[in-house]
Amino acid sequence: MLSTALLVLLAATPSGTDTLRASLQERIAQVKGATVAVAYQHLGNPRDSLFLEADRSFHAASTMKVPVMIEFFRQADAGKLSVGQELTLANQFASIVDGSPYALDAKDDEDASLYERLGKPVPARELVERMITRSSNLATNTVIALVDAKRVTKTLRSLGARQMTVLRGVEDGKAYQKGLNNSATARDLATLMTAIEQGKAASPASTQAMRSILLAQELNLEIPAGLPPGTPVAHKTGQISGVLHDAAIVYPSGRPPYVLVVLTSGIPDEKVARSLIADLSRQVFAHATR
């Protein structure tokens, strides 16, 4: 039986998570004016978790492409669409405000090469891959038109994501002016990434396909930048002016994976935001693999 003195000592000694929390908060405080949310969940130890401002709502930016991907595969599982079907690529979409048409600008898209295939059939699976790995806005809007944003949000609720909402595609200017934006929280994105890793987001085959797509991510300057070289990371970034996010499943060598989501806003310099996310990632990795 533990002595009273030892019990007092243990109670006064910060736990590993408390130490991590203090370390993350100290680093975040170095960026004046920043709003930052963090969600960390060790998938090999459910009690090892940490949430900082995790229920604060942020503009989702491109992180909303994760639930769009989930909905695509769930509809494929249900036989409502075929992963292999082809969609004719068109750069015209309807605003959710009044149905008026709008188009995307290739110069503002991470995947400008896809615009060279306008008017041609493109496999739906390829569009989903480009939506994630290259964050293609043209692919995203095409897939959202196929699966329906309202169904995406309904699936979010069914998976336990209580606040994250997908209202529309990318660059719907009229919707933006009215404040009709896609939103996300760190907790909800962590819930989605956990569901994908644990095979609960869709069928086993579909969740494996989603992990493979996320692992092929080509934009790797945030969470992966804080990890040892070669560490596999299944993740999706998001960025608009003053906003930078990353939501990831990290696979440390020889250890169970963990989920890490970092959402940031109020940081005008993207280099500062990237450095912050990479540093937070580095601190979490050290904690998770201690």
Beta strands, then each sheet from edge to edge (+ up, - down):
strand 1: 35-42
strand 2: 49-52
strand 3: 58-59
strand 4: 86-88
strand 5: 93-94
strand 6: 101-102
strand 7: 121-123
strand 8: 183-184
strand 9: 233-240
strand 10: 243-250
strand 11: 258-265
sheet 1: 2+ 1- 11+ 10- 9+
sheet 2: 3+ 8-
sheet 3: 4+ 7-
sheet 4: 5+ 6-
end
